Amino acid sequence: MGNTILLSERIIRDQIRTVEIIPGFLSHLKSSSLIKMGNTHVLCTAIMEDRVPPFLKNTGKGWVTAEYGMLPLSSPNRIDREAVKGKQTGRTHEIQRLIGRSMRAVVDMNSFGEKTIKIDCDVIQADGGTRCASITGAFVALYELFRQMQENGEIDDKKASPIKDFVAAISVGIVNNNFLLDINYEEDSTADVDVNLVMTGSGKVIEIQGTSEGEPFSLDDLDELIRLGSAGIKQLIEIQKQSLAL
């Protein structure tokens, strides 16, 4: 899907891992998807509930929220269920809020009334980039939900879809002075710089999460990482469209 090139003694890898998105993965729920990004596999679902948070009551607006979790043996070392611990970790809160923000950025909240869309993302197997895979797969489940609602007459099919744009996410990093797109766990664990990028199909940025694990990185480095990430997101959105038969 890309090339590995040498530029100024730095390797720039612009390939994404092998990606497969399977819409309607659950037999009982059309608005579901299984996304595989390399060895990271995430099951995503979207459902509609006939209520909104208190701050949206009597506004006529809807809401989109998300929950995220990792199955105990999604990684080599067993992860205790957070339900057993009695609380979610800060990482879980951060990721599910990111997923929710990413979906809300591309949805017209005024188009489906005072209802809440709940996105669930469950990591079956983790090899880096689980939050990015969750966002990319969740959008497909969300798109299928709205498509089904229009087909069932729950949303006026003569009006435009509540979906305003596509959205996908990808990780990029600097590892051993090399720029790498769509980094896996092994690369991420030794990365000097790690960036998660969320963008729309029209090329607008929703979120950039970036950090240095050692020496600070330059704005030129950030520009290159964003360029790489943007190219990867374009590839992911094409895969989303193919999976949705668009």
N, C-alpha and C positions, 0 to 999 in steps of 0.2 A: 504493500500500500504506500510505500515511500522509499526514501533513500537514506543511506548513511553517508555523510560527506565529511571531509576534513577541511576546516576553515581556521586559518591562523593557529594551527597546531591544536585545535579543539575538534573533537568529533561532535557532529550534530546529527542526532538520530530523529528523523521525522516520521517514523512508522508508528501506527497504533497497533496494539495487540489484535489478534483475531477476535472479531466482535460478532456476536449473534444475538438477535432480539426476537423472542417468540411471543407474539401477542396472544391473548386468550389462553395462556398456559394452563390455568385452572379450568377444568371442565365445567364447573358450576358458575364461573365468573368470567364473562367476556372481557371486562375491564381489568385484566391482569396481564402481566408480562414477566418473562424470565429473561434477564440479560446476562450474557456471558462476555466478559472482557478479559481475555486470556483465562487465567485460572481463578478469577474473581467472578462469582455467580451470585446474583441477587434476584429474589422474587419480589415483584412489586404489584400492588393492587390499589384500586381506587373505588370508593363507594360514596354514595350521597346520603346524608342524613337530614331529616326535616327539622333542623334547628340551627341556631347560630350562637356564638358566644354572647354574653350579656351586653357587651359594648356595641353590638350590631343590631340589637333588637329594635324594631320599628324604623329601620333605616332603608329597608328594601334591598340591602346588599348581602351577598353571600360571603363565604370564607373558605379558604383552603388551608388545611393543616396536615402535618405528617408525623408519623412515628417510625423509628428506626431501631433495629436490633440485630445482634449477631447470634446465630445458633451456637450452642456450647462447643461443638466440634467443627465449627467453620474454620478454625485455625488449628495448627498442630498441637498446641497446648490448650486444653479444655478451658473454656470461659464460663464462669458461673453465671447462671441466669440472674438478671437484675431483679426479676420478680422475687426470687428467693432472698436476695440481699435486702429487699424492701425499699430500694431507691435506685434511681438511674444515675449513671456517672455523668460528669460534666461533658465528656466527649459525646455521649449519646444525645444529651440536650442540644449541644452545639450542632451536631449533624442533622438532627430532625428539624431544627429551626432553619438550617440552611436549605434543606429540601423544600420546606414550606415556602420560604421566601422565593425560591427559584420558580416554583409553580405559580405563585401569586403574581409574579412579574409578567407572566404571559397569559393571564386569564382575565377576562372582563367580569369583575365581581358584581356588576349590575345586571348581568344577563340571565341569572338563574334563580333570582329571588333569595329569600332568607333561608338558605340551606348551607350546610357545611359539607365540603368534600374532604374525606379522610383518605390520605395516602399512607399505605404501609409498605415499608421496605425491610425485608428480612434477608440478611446475608447468609447464604447457604455455604459458601466457600470463599475464603478471603485470601487474596494475594496482592494487596495494595489497591488503592483507588476505590474503596468501597463506597465512599460518599459520592464520588463522581459517577460511578456505575448506577448508584441508586437514583440520582437525579435524571440520568439519561433514560433509564428504564421506567421510572415513575411517569415521565412525560408520555410515554407510549400508552401506559395504563390509563392515564388521565384523558388522553385523546380518544381512546376507545370508549370511555365512560360517556363523554359528551356526544360521540357519534351514536352510541346506543340510545341515549336520551332523545336525540333528535329523531331517530328512527321510530321510537315509541311514542312520539308526540309530547314528551315531557318538556321539550324545549321547541320553540317555533322553528321548524325546519326551513322556513322562508327567510329567516334572519341569518346573519353571519354567525358562525360558530363562536362560542365563548373564548375559544383559543385565538389569541392575537398573534402569536408567533411560536416557533419551535424553541426548545431550550435543551442544551446538553452541557456536560461538564467533563473536564479531563485534568489529569495531573501532569505537571512538567517539573523537571528538576535539573540541578547541576550535580553530577556525580563524578568525582575524580577529574574535575575541570572540564567535563564533557556535558553538553546539553542533551537531555534525553526527554522524549515525549512519552506519555502514558507509562509512568514508571511502576514497576511491580514492587512487591514487599522487600525483596533483597536489595534492589536499587534504592528504595526509599529509606531503608534502615541505615544506609551509608551515605545518604545525600548530603551535600554541603548546603544546598538550597532546595526547598520544597515549595511548590506553588500549586494551588488548586484554582482552576479558572472555570467560571460559569458564564456562558454567553448565549445569546439568542441566535435564531437563524438569520436575522438581518445584521448580525455582527456587533450587536450592542452588548456591553458588559453588565452582568448582574452582580457578580462578586469576584473579587480576587483575594485569595488567602495565601499569603506568602511569608516565609520565614527563613532566616539563615540559621544553620546549626553550628556555625563557627564564625569565619570571617564575614563581615558585611559584604553584600554584593552591590554592584553598580547599577545605575539606571539603564546603561546599555545592556547589561545582562538581563535586567527585567524586561526590556523591550524585546530581546531575542526570545525569552521564555514565553512572552505573550504572543509573539508571532508564531512560534511553534504550536502553542496551545490553540490558537485561533484556527490554524490549519487542521489540527486534529478534530476540533469541534465540528468543522465543516464536514469532515468525513463521517463523524458520528450522526449528524443530522441527515445525511444522505441514507445512512443505514436505517435510521428511524423511519424515513419516508418509504423506503423499500419494504420494511417490515409491515407498515400500515397500508401497503399497496396504493400509495399515492403517486 
